Amino acid sequence: MTSPISNEFIQQLTLTEKASLVSGKDFWFTAGIDRLNLEKIMMTDGPSGLRKQADSADALGLNQSVKAITFPASALTAASFDRHALTTLGKNLGEAAKNEGVSVLLGPGINMKRSPLAGRNFEYFSEDPLVAGELGAAYVNGVQSQGVGVSVKHFAANNRENQRFTSSSNMSERALREIYLAAFERIVVNAHPATLMCSYNAINGTLNSQNFKLLTKILRDEWGFDGVVMSDWGAVADHVAALRAGLDLEMPGKGPQSVTEIVDAVNHGDLTEATLDIAVKRVLKMVHDWHVDSQPKPYDKDAQHEFARKLAANSMVLLKNDDHTLPLANAKDVAILGELADKPRYQGGGSSHVNAYRITTPLEVAEAAGNTNYQAAYSLDATEADADQIAKAVVAAKQADKVVIFAGVPEALESEGFDKTSMALPDNQNDLITQVAAVNAHTIVVLQNGSAVEMPWADDVAAILETYLAGEAVGEATWDVLTGVVNPSGKLAESFPIKLADNPTFGTFNASPLTETYHDDIFVGYRYYDLKQRAVRFPFGYGLSYTHFSYHDLTVTDKDQSVEVSYQITNDGDVAGQETSQIYVANHASLVEMPVKELRDFAKTELAAGETKTITRTLPRRAFSWYNAETSNWQMDDGDYTIFVGRSSRDLDLHQDVTLAWNPQAGAPVTPDTYIGAIMARPDLRAALEETDMAKSFDALAGNDTNSEMMKNMPLRSAIMVGVSVDQLNAFLKLANQVK
């Protein structure tokens, strides 16, 4: 039998059959060809749980899907900073997909959290491309280990929901490469995903579905991607142009029209059959490599539910815990306030919506443990405070030893398809927290939200636990952390500004329906807050524990083209815990705008009480590089760097300077515009300075502090002002540019 991925098989296809293969069929399926026994395969949404629709397929989750485990959303799993956990999550998702006859899972979403108002932030990992890339790669490896492919999305720079089908994300090439493409690159190179999903938007005026530079030059020629590029559902405006640009599969397709337009384009010479054949071969390879048995089989949903509980609990972020208010283990009387305790928001809206297998609410778990003092205190269907409800809550709070208030953002205010207009919680929730905190000093706030929120009451409450959207085991996982069954170890994968106006996109995000101008450039998230020395509510990488960890004994070793970083962490407390240590690099060498520091690695370590462990990580050349748009290359500059290690982006106990000289000795060409300070800093140019007698003049200037500083800012052509002749300059230029 001829292999379906061979050229011989493709030659057996008619033009119409080829055209059918590059368009989706029946919303969730690729096209099959009965006469050649080519089966169709199914794909479905699944970043946080399988959304296989049994009947009446739709793109936004409006119709019922099969029951599946609703795992925590990526906003929470990212806070785990746990590569192993994300691989295990992927394995669970892959197992579910395989047993439901799904060949390709549409996820993970790895777009950057540029603005806290982006409506789909709950579905994405982080504001930092390293975190998104590392955790995304772990997720992909886990899913694909089960024989199920993934579609990493949304490629690329899809950082808002409003007008997402047409808006153009306009930015510098450097920002595109360093921030918005870097996570995709890491996953493509390290995890080899089956497919990438092309996003709706344009980049710098060119629709991504028709963007040859993005889909072919960068993705395939530079990164070596050999899988399928499929469109987001409805993202293709011109199917012929998309195929020419490097798109392989239009989803969901437009029925017979999709086939006809491709056949006509080939017949009229607008599309070569050779170009069509390339896309056909990639689709055939996807069908061959990732085909699974379409007959559903049972799998252990109870075990997956328990994993969802563990993953959620180990990802939750303890933001505040004054006077050891948590855990609740010794609390005599606990009041539970807030309708979200009874009707938790545990998953995102839109295409990530899952028909949960077994939901456990915080209230039912609390009541099972004997905590029955509950007041709804507000209505999720309203935003204005109800005086009677709050009054009852205040009475309950006065009588309680401790109070747990469940607060968050209702799904109606945060979903796929639109962006938020505020970071604030509804007024009725803020009023409740403020009034309760005034009468009970042991007030604990548990947050359920998809993205960063403002907390005007943060200084008034004793403890804050961020649970994001914790999945169907939200009740058990939340109570595990509150009672100390699980020691929290999550760290924020995004910055929490004090107020919306502090964010770099304030006033420009969604300002135009046609374009989104990325004025913040490379300064996204903590990169911006550090640069502007701006206070934040909670910094990137931040999270508390019920124990304490100390850092010590940092050593940094230049390994030539890499740097080895070694340090020790000690658990100084009396309970076991997990700590995510973070390694940042400050670049003092490059003569371009640079962030104050950038995350370059992280490690999650489990330590028993009193235990010390040594962590050793290796930073590659890329960790010290920036993208030079003028040369279209990643550039590492010789010079001084600082390595920081610590608990968060603003709590770095350890640091050490290192000077790197990894490039060939010959520097950049010397021109009349080269600055004298740069020339004096190059030992390889000393002989040329002496041979032309320029060394005397420059050395004399360098000996005077004022003149020395001025000299650094003088180009070579201005040296005539200090007595250097034109002939000397020309002779020096000739000698300097012969240096090897």
C-alpha positions in Angstrom: 0.0 0.0 0.0 1.3 3.5 -0.9 2.2 5.6 2.1 -0.2 8.5 2.5 2.7 10.9 3.0 4.6 9.8 -0.2 4.8 11.8 -3.4 3.2 8.8 -5.2 0.1 9.1 -3.0 -0.2 12.8 -3.7 0.0 12.1 -7.4 -3.1 9.9 -7.1 -5.1 12.8 -5.8 -7.3 14.9 -8.0 -7.1 18.6 -7.9 -10.5 18.7 -6.1 -9.3 16.2 -3.5 -6.2 18.2 -2.9 -8.3 21.4 -2.4 -10.5 19.5 0.1 -7.6 18.5 2.2 -6.4 22.1 2.9 -9.9 23.0 4.2 -11.7 21.8 7.3 -14.7 19.5 7.1 -17.7 19.4 9.5 -16.3 22.1 11.8 -13.9 19.8 13.9 -12.6 17.4 11.2 -10.1 17.3 8.4 -11.4 15.9 5.1 -11.2 12.2 4.3 -11.0 10.5 0.9 -13.0 7.3 0.9 -11.7 6.0 -2.4 -8.1 6.0 -1.1 -9.0 4.9 2.4 -7.8 8.2 3.9 -9.6 8.8 7.2 -10.5 12.1 8.6 -9.2 13.1 12.0 -10.9 15.2 14.8 -9.6 18.1 16.7 -11.1 20.0 19.5 -10.5 22.8 22.1 -8.6 21.8 25.2 -6.2 24.2 26.8 -7.7 23.4 30.3 -9.9 20.4 29.5 -11.4 18.5 26.6 -14.2 20.3 24.9 -15.3 17.6 22.5 -18.8 18.5 21.3 -21.1 15.6 20.9 -23.7 17.4 18.7 -24.4 20.8 17.2 -20.7 22.0 16.9 -19.9 25.6 17.5 -16.8 27.7 18.1 -17.7 29.4 21.4 -18.8 26.6 23.6 -22.5 27.4 23.4 -23.5 23.8 22.9 -23.0 20.8 25.2 -19.8 18.9 25.1 -18.8 15.5 26.5 -18.1 15.4 30.2 -14.4 15.8 30.9 -12.1 17.0 33.7 -11.9 20.8 34.0 -8.3 21.4 34.9 -7.1 24.7 36.3 -6.8 27.5 33.7 -3.3 28.4 32.4 -3.3 31.6 34.5 -3.1 29.3 37.5 -1.0 26.5 36.2 1.6 29.0 35.2 1.9 30.1 38.8 3.1 26.6 39.6 6.4 27.3 37.7 6.5 23.5 37.6 7.6 22.0 34.3 7.0 18.4 35.6 3.4 19.3 36.7 2.7 20.8 33.2 4.0 17.7 31.5 1.7 15.6 33.7 -1.2 17.9 32.9 -0.4 17.4 29.2 -0.4 13.6 29.7 -3.8 13.7 31.4 -5.2 15.9 28.5 -3.6 13.6 25.9 -5.1 10.5 27.6 -8.6 12.1 27.6 -8.3 13.2 24.0 -7.1 9.8 22.8 -9.8 8.0 24.6 -12.4 10.3 23.1 -11.1 9.8 19.6 -9.5 13.3 19.3 -6.3 13.5 17.3 -5.3 17.1 17.8 -5.9 19.2 21.0 -6.2 22.9 20.3 -3.8 24.4 23.0 -1.9 25.6 24.8 -2.4 29.4 24.5 0.9 31.1 25.0 0.3 34.8 24.0 1.8 37.4 26.3 -0.2 39.1 29.0 0.6 42.6 27.8 -2.4 44.3 29.4 -4.4 43.2 32.4 -7.5 44.1 30.4 -7.1 41.5 27.7 -10.2 39.4 27.9 -8.5 36.1 27.3 -5.6 36.4 29.8 -6.9 33.5 31.8 -6.1 31.2 28.9 -2.4 32.4 28.7 0.5 31.6 30.9 2.5 34.8 31.6 3.8 38.3 30.8 7.2 36.7 30.4 8.1 34.6 27.3 10.5 32.3 29.1 7.8 31.2 31.5 5.3 30.7 28.7 7.8 28.9 26.5 9.1 26.6 29.2 5.7 25.6 30.6 4.2 25.5 27.1 6.9 23.1 25.9 6.3 20.9 29.0 2.5 20.8 28.3 3.1 20.0 24.6 5.6 17.2 25.4 3.0 15.7 27.8 0.1 15.7 25.4 2.1 14.4 22.5 3.6 11.6 24.6 0.1 10.1 24.4 0.0 10.0 20.6 -2.2 13.1 20.4 -1.0 16.3 18.6 -1.4 19.9 19.8 -2.0 23.2 18.1 0.0 25.9 19.9 -1.9 29.2 19.7 -2.4 32.0 18.8 0.5 32.7 16.4 1.2 35.6 17.0 0.9 38.9 18.9 -2.8 38.2 19.6 -2.9 40.3 22.7 -6.4 41.7 22.7 -9.9 40.4 21.9 -11.7 43.5 20.6 -11.7 43.5 16.8 -9.4 40.5 16.9 -10.3 39.5 13.4 -9.0 42.6 11.8 -6.8 44.7 14.1 -3.1 45.1 13.4 -0.5 44.6 16.2 2.1 47.3 15.3 5.5 47.0 17.0 9.2 47.0 16.5 11.0 44.0 15.1 12.9 43.7 18.4 9.8 43.6 20.5 8.3 41.1 18.1 11.3 38.8 18.5 12.2 39.2 22.1 8.7 39.3 23.6 5.9 38.0 21.3 7.7 35.3 19.3 10.2 34.0 21.8 7.7 31.6 23.6 6.6 30.1 20.3 10.2 29.7 19.2 11.1 27.9 22.4 8.2 25.4 22.0 8.9 24.8 18.3 12.6 24.1 18.9 12.2 22.1 22.1 8.9 20.3 21.8 8.1 20.0 18.1 4.4 20.6 18.2 2.2 18.9 15.6 0.6 22.2 14.6 0.6 25.9 15.2 -2.7 27.9 15.1 -2.4 31.2 13.1 -4.2 34.0 14.9 -6.8 36.4 13.5 -4.9 39.6 13.8 -2.4 41.3 11.6 1.2 42.3 12.5 2.4 45.6 11.2 -0.5 45.7 8.6 -0.2 42.1 7.2 -2.8 39.6 8.3 -1.1 36.7 10.0 -2.9 34.1 7.8 -1.3 35.8 4.8 2.0 36.7 6.4 4.8 35.0 4.5 7.5 36.4 6.7 5.8 35.0 9.8 4.6 31.7 8.5 7.5 30.8 6.2 10.6 32.9 6.7 10.6 32.9 10.5 8.6 29.8 11.5 9.9 27.3 8.9 13.2 28.7 7.5 14.6 30.0 10.8 13.1 27.7 13.4 12.8 24.6 11.4 9.1 23.9 12.0 7.8 21.0 9.9 4.3 20.6 11.2 1.0 22.1 10.0 0.0 25.7 10.3 -3.8 25.9 10.7 -5.9 28.9 11.0 -7.9 30.0 13.9 -11.6 29.4 13.2 -12.6 32.0 10.6 -9.2 33.7 10.4 -8.7 33.3 6.7 -9.7 36.3 4.6 -8.0 35.1 1.3 -7.4 31.4 1.2 -5.2 31.5 -1.9 -3.0 34.2 -0.5 -2.8 32.2 2.8 -1.6 29.1 1.0 1.1 31.1 -0.8 2.2 32.6 2.6 2.6 29.2 4.2 -0.8 28.4 5.8 -1.7 24.7 5.3 -5.2 24.2 6.7 -8.1 26.6 6.8 -10.4 25.9 9.7 -13.3 25.3 9.8 -13.5 25.8 6.0 -16.3 27.3 4.1 -17.7 24.0 2.6 -17.7 23.6 -1.1 -16.7 27.2 -1.6 -13.3 26.5 0.0 -12.6 23.7 -2.5 -13.9 25.7 -5.5 -11.7 28.7 -4.8 -8.6 26.6 -4.7 -9.4 24.7 -7.8 -10.2 27.9 -9.7 -7.0 29.5 -8.4 -4.8 26.7 -9.7 -6.7 26.6 -13.1 -6.3 30.3 -13.5 -2.6 30.4 -12.5 -3.1 32.3 -9.3 -1.8 29.4 -7.3 0.7 26.8 -8.4 -0.1 23.2 -7.9 3.3 22.7 -6.4 2.5 25.2 -3.7 -0.8 23.4 -3.0 1.0 20.1 -2.9 3.3 21.3 -0.1 0.3 22.1 2.1 -1.4 18.8 1.1 1.7 16.8 2.1 1.9 18.5 5.5 -1.8 17.8 6.2 -1.4 14.2 5.1 1.6 13.8 7.4 -0.5 15.3 10.3 -3.3 12.8 9.6 -0.8 9.9 9.4 1.3 10.8 12.5 -1.6 11.8 14.8 -4.5 9.6 13.8 -6.2 7.9 16.8 -9.0 5.4 17.1 -12.2 7.3 16.7 -14.2 4.9 19.0 -14.5 6.5 22.5 -13.1 4.4 25.4 -13.5 4.8 29.2 -10.6 6.3 31.2 -10.1 7.1 34.9 -11.8 10.4 35.4 -11.6 10.1 39.2 -7.8 9.9 39.0 -7.7 12.9 36.7 -10.0 14.8 39.1 -7.5 14.1 41.9 -4.6 15.3 39.8 -6.6 18.5 39.0 -7.0 19.0 42.7 -3.3 18.6 43.4 -2.3 20.8 40.5 -4.6 23.6 41.6 -3.5 23.5 45.2 0.2 23.5 44.2 -0.3 26.5 42.0 -2.3 28.8 44.2 -0.5 32.0 45.3 -0.4 33.2 48.9 -0.2 36.9 48.4 -0.4 38.0 52.1 -0.4 36.3 55.4 0.0 38.7 58.3 0.6 37.2 61.8 0.3 33.7 60.4 -3.5 34.1 59.9 -3.3 31.1 57.7 -3.6 28.2 57.8 -7.0 27.8 59.4 -6.2 24.6 61.2 -6.6 26.1 64.7 -9.5 28.4 63.9 -12.4 27.9 66.3 -15.1 29.6 64.3 -14.9 30.6 60.6 -17.4 32.7 58.8 -17.6 32.1 55.0 -18.8 35.0 53.0 -19.4 35.5 49.3 -21.6 33.8 46.7 -18.5 32.6 44.9 -18.0 30.1 47.7 -21.2 28.5 46.6 -21.1 29.2 42.9 -17.3 29.4 42.2 -15.9 30.7 39.0 -13.6 27.8 38.1 -13.0 28.0 34.4 -12.8 30.5 31.5 -15.5 31.4 29.1 -15.7 30.8 25.3 -13.8 28.1 23.5 -12.1 26.8 26.7 -15.4 26.1 28.4 -15.5 22.4 29.5 -18.5 20.3 30.6 -17.1 19.5 34.0 -17.0 15.9 35.3 -17.4 16.7 39.0 -17.4 20.2 40.5 -16.7 20.6 44.2 -17.4 24.0 45.7 -15.5 25.7 48.5 -18.7 25.9 50.5 -19.6 22.2 50.3 -16.1 21.2 51.4 -16.1 23.7 54.2 -19.5 22.5 55.4 -18.3 18.9 55.3 -15.5 20.0 57.6 -18.0 21.6 60.0 -17.9 25.3 58.9 -21.5 26.1 58.4 -21.6 29.9 59.1 -22.2 31.1 55.5 -23.6 34.3 54.1 -23.9 34.9 50.3 -23.2 38.6 51.1 -23.5 39.7 47.4 -25.1 38.6 44.2 -23.0 37.6 41.2 -25.7 39.0 39.0 -25.4 42.5 40.4 -22.6 45.0 41.0 -24.1 47.4 43.5 -24.0 46.5 47.2 -27.1 45.2 49.0 -27.1 46.9 52.4 -29.1 44.1 54.0 -26.8 41.4 52.7 -23.7 43.2 53.9 -25.2 44.0 57.2 -25.8 40.3 57.8 -22.3 39.5 56.7 -20.8 42.1 59.1 -22.8 40.5 62.0 -21.4 37.1 61.1 -17.9 38.5 60.9 -18.1 40.1 64.3 -19.0 36.8 65.8 -16.4 34.7 64.0 -12.8 33.9 65.0 -11.7 34.3 61.3 -13.5 35.3 58.1 -13.0 33.9 54.6 -14.4 36.1 51.9 -14.6 34.6 48.4 -14.4 37.4 45.8 -13.6 37.6 42.1 -14.6 38.6 38.6 -17.9 37.1 37.3 -17.6 35.3 33.9 -19.9 37.9 32.3 -17.1 40.5 32.8 -14.2 38.3 31.6 -14.3 36.0 28.6 -13.1 35.2 25.1 -14.4 37.6 22.5 -14.1 40.9 24.3 -11.7 42.9 26.5 -12.3 44.2 30.0 -12.6 47.9 30.7 -11.6 47.7 34.4 -9.3 45.9 36.8 -11.7 46.4 39.6 -13.8 43.9 41.4 -17.6 44.6 41.4 -18.5 47.4 43.9 -20.6 45.0 46.0 -17.5 42.8 46.6 -15.2 45.7 47.4 -17.7 47.1 49.8 -18.1 43.8 51.5 -14.4 43.3 52.0 -13.9 46.8 53.3 -16.7 46.6 55.9 -15.9 43.1 57.1 -12.2 44.0 57.5 -13.2 46.9 59.7 -14.8 44.6 62.3 -12.6 41.5 62.0 -8.8 41.7 62.0 -8.5 38.1 60.8 -10.2 38.7 57.4 -9.0 36.4 54.6 -9.8 37.1 50.9 -9.8 34.3 48.4 -9.8 35.5 44.8 -11.3 33.8 41.7 -10.3 35.7 38.6 -8.6 35.3 35.3 -6.2 38.2 35.4 -4.7 40.8 37.7 -7.2 42.8 39.8 -7.0 46.0 41.8 -7.1 45.5 45.6 -7.8 48.8 47.3 -8.4 46.9 50.6 -5.1 44.9 50.4 -3.6 46.8 53.4 -6.7 46.2 55.5 -7.1 42.4 55.3 -4.9 39.8 57.1 -4.4 37.3 54.2 -5.0 37.0 50.5 -5.0 33.8 48.5 -5.0 34.0 44.7 -6.7 30.9 43.2 -7.4 32.3 39.6 -9.7 29.8 37.9 -8.9 26.6 39.7 -10.8 24.0 37.7 -13.5 21.6 38.9 -11.7 20.6 42.1 -11.7 24.3 43.2 -13.5 23.5 46.5 -11.1 20.7 47.6 -7.9 22.5 46.4 -8.8 25.8 48.0 -9.6 24.2 51.3 -6.4 22.1 51.1 -4.4 25.4 51.1 -6.5 27.3 53.5 -6.2 24.6 56.2 -2.6 23.8 55.6 -3.0 20.3 54.1 -1.0 21.8 51.2 1.7 24.4 51.8 1.2 27.0 49.0 4.0 27.3 46.6 2.6 29.3 43.6 4.3 32.4 42.3 2.8 35.1 40.2 3.5 34.7 36.5 2.3 38.3 36.0 2.7 41.6 37.8 -0.2 43.0 39.8 -0.1 46.8 39.5 -1.6 48.9 42.2 -4.1 50.4 39.8 -4.8 50.2 36.1 -3.2 53.5 35.3 0.2 52.1 36.4 0.2 49.6 33.5 2.3 50.7 30.4 -0.7 50.1 28.1 -3.0 52.4 30.0 -4.7 54.9 27.7 -3.5 53.2 24.5 -4.9 49.7 24.8 -7.9 49.3 22.5 -7.7 53.0 21.6 -8.3 52.2 17.9 -10.5 49.5 16.4 -8.0 49.2 13.5 -4.6 49.1 15.2 -3.0 48.3 18.5 0.3 50.2 18.8 2.8 48.6 21.1 4.3 51.8 22.6 5.7 49.7 25.5 7.9 47.9 23.0 10.1 45.4 24.9 9.1 46.8 28.3 6.2 44.5 29.1 5.1 43.6 32.7 8.0 43.7 35.2 10.4 45.0 32.6 8.3 48.2 32.6 7.8 48.5 36.3 11.5 48.0 37.0 12.5 50.5 34.3 10.2 53.2 35.7 10.9 52.2 39.4 7.2 52.0 39.8 5.7 50.4 42.9 3.4 47.4 42.3 0.8 45.7 44.5 2.5 42.3 44.0 5.6 41.8 41.7 6.2 39.2 39.1 7.5 35.9 40.6 6.0 36.7 44.0 4.4 34.2 46.4 4.5 33.3 50.1 4.7 30.0 51.9 3.8 28.6 55.3 7.6 28.2 55.8 10.6 30.4 55.0 13.4 29.8 52.6 16.9 31.4 52.7 19.3 31.7 49.8 23.1 31.6 50.1 26.4 30.5 48.5 26.0 31.8 45.0 28.7 31.0 42.5 28.8 32.1 38.9 31.2 30.4 36.5 32.0 31.4 32.9 32.0 28.2 30.9 32.7 30.0 27.5 29.4 30.4 25.6 27.5 29.5 28.7 27.4 30.5 32.4 26.9 28.0 35.3 24.9 29.4 38.2 25.0 27.5 41.5 23.4 28.4 44.8 21.9 26.9 47.9 18.4 27.1 49.4 17.6 26.2 53.0 14.1 25.6 54.4 14.4 27.5 57.7 10.9 26.6 58.9 9.3 23.6 60.5 7.1 22.4 57.7 8.1 21.0 54.2 7.6 23.3 51.3 8.4 24.0 47.7 10.3 27.1 46.5 10.6 28.5 43.0 14.0 30.2 42.7 14.4 32.7 39.9 17.6 33.7 38.0 17.7 37.1 36.3 20.3 38.7 34.2 21.2 42.4 34.0 22.9 43.4 30.8 25.4 46.2 31.3 27.4 45.5 28.1 25.0 46.3 25.3 24.7 49.9 24.1 21.0 49.7 23.4 17.9 50.1 25.5 17.8 47.1 27.9 15.5 46.0 30.7 16.9 46.5 34.2 17.0 42.7 34.4 15.2 39.7 32.7 14.2 36.3 33.9 16.5 33.8 32.3 15.8 30.5 34.3 13.8 29.2 37.2 13.7 26.0 39.2 11.1 24.6 41.6 12.6 22.7 44.6 11.0 20.7 47.3 12.7 20.9 50.7 11.9 19.2 54.0 11.9 21.3 57.2 15.6 22.3 57.9 16.8 20.8 54.6 19.4 22.5 52.3 19.7 21.8 48.6 22.1 23.0 46.0 20.6 24.2 42.7 22.8 24.3 39.6 21.6 25.8 36.3 23.3 26.7 33.0 22.5 29.8 31.1 23.2 29.6 27.4 24.5 32.3 25.1 20.9 33.3 24.2 20.3 34.3 27.8 22.8 37.2 27.3 21.6 38.2 23.8 19.2 40.8 22.4 17.7 40.9 18.9 19.4 43.3 16.5 16.9 44.2 13.9 19.5 45.9 11.7 21.5 42.7 11.3 18.5 40.3 11.7 20.4 38.3 14.3 20.5 37.6 18.1 23.5 39.6 19.4 25.6 38.9 22.5 27.9 41.7 23.5 31.1 41.2 25.4 31.2 43.1 28.7 29.7 43.1 32.2 26.6 41.3 33.4 25.0 40.7 36.8 23.4 37.5 37.8 20.6 37.8 40.4 19.0 34.9 42.2 16.0 35.1 44.6 12.3 34.7 45.4 10.7 37.2 43.0 11.6 39.9 40.6 11.9 42.3 43.5 13.3 40.0 46.2 16.7 38.9 45.0 19.1 38.0 47.9 22.0 36.9 45.8 23.9 38.7 43.0 27.3 38.4 41.3 28.9 40.3 38.5 30.5 38.5 35.6 32.5 39.8 32.6 32.0 37.8 29.5 34.3 37.8 26.4 32.8 35.2 24.1 33.2 37.0 20.8 36.3 37.0 18.5 38.8 39.7 19.5 38.2 41.8 16.4 35.5 44.3 17.2 33.1 46.1 14.9 34.6 48.1 12.0 36.1 51.4 13.0 34.6 54.4 11.2 35.0 58.2 11.6 31.8 58.0 13.7 33.2 55.4 16.2 33.5 57.0 19.6 36.9 57.5 21.1 35.8 55.9 24.4 35.0 52.7 22.5 38.3 52.8 20.7 40.2 53.3 24.0 38.3 50.3 25.5 39.6 47.9 22.9 43.1 46.5 23.6 43.4 45.2 20.1 43.5 48.8 18.7 46.3 50.0 21.0 49.1 49.2 18.5 47.3 51.2 15.8 47.0 54.2 18.1 50.7 54.1 19.0 51.8 53.6 15.4 50.0 56.7 14.3 51.1 58.7 17.3 47.5 59.2 18.4 48.0 57.4 21.6 49.8 60.3 23.2 46.9 62.7 22.6 44.3 60.3 23.8 46.3 59.2 26.9 46.8 62.8 27.9 43.0 63.4 27.7 42.3 60.2 29.6 44.5 61.3 32.4 42.1 64.2 33.3 38.8 63.1 34.8 36.7 65.8 33.1 38.4 65.4 29.7 38.2 61.6 30.0 34.4 61.7 30.3 34.1 64.2 27.5 36.4 62.1 25.3 34.1 59.1 25.6 31.4 61.1 23.9 33.5 62.3 21.0 33.5 60.5 17.6 36.9 59.8 16.0 36.4 62.4 13.3 36.3 65.1 16.0 39.8 64.2 17.2 41.2 67.0 15.1 40.1 69.3 18.0 42.7 67.7 20.2 45.6 68.0 17.6 45.1 64.8 15.6 45.7 65.4 11.9 43.5 64.1 9.0 46.5 62.0 7.8 46.8 60.4 11.2 43.0 59.7 11.3 43.1 58.0 7.8 46.2 56.0 8.7 44.6 54.8 12.0 41.4 53.8 10.2 43.4 51.7 7.7 45.3 50.0 10.5 42.3 49.6 12.8 40.3 47.8 10.2 43.1 45.4 9.4 43.0 44.1 13.0 41.9 40.4 13.2 
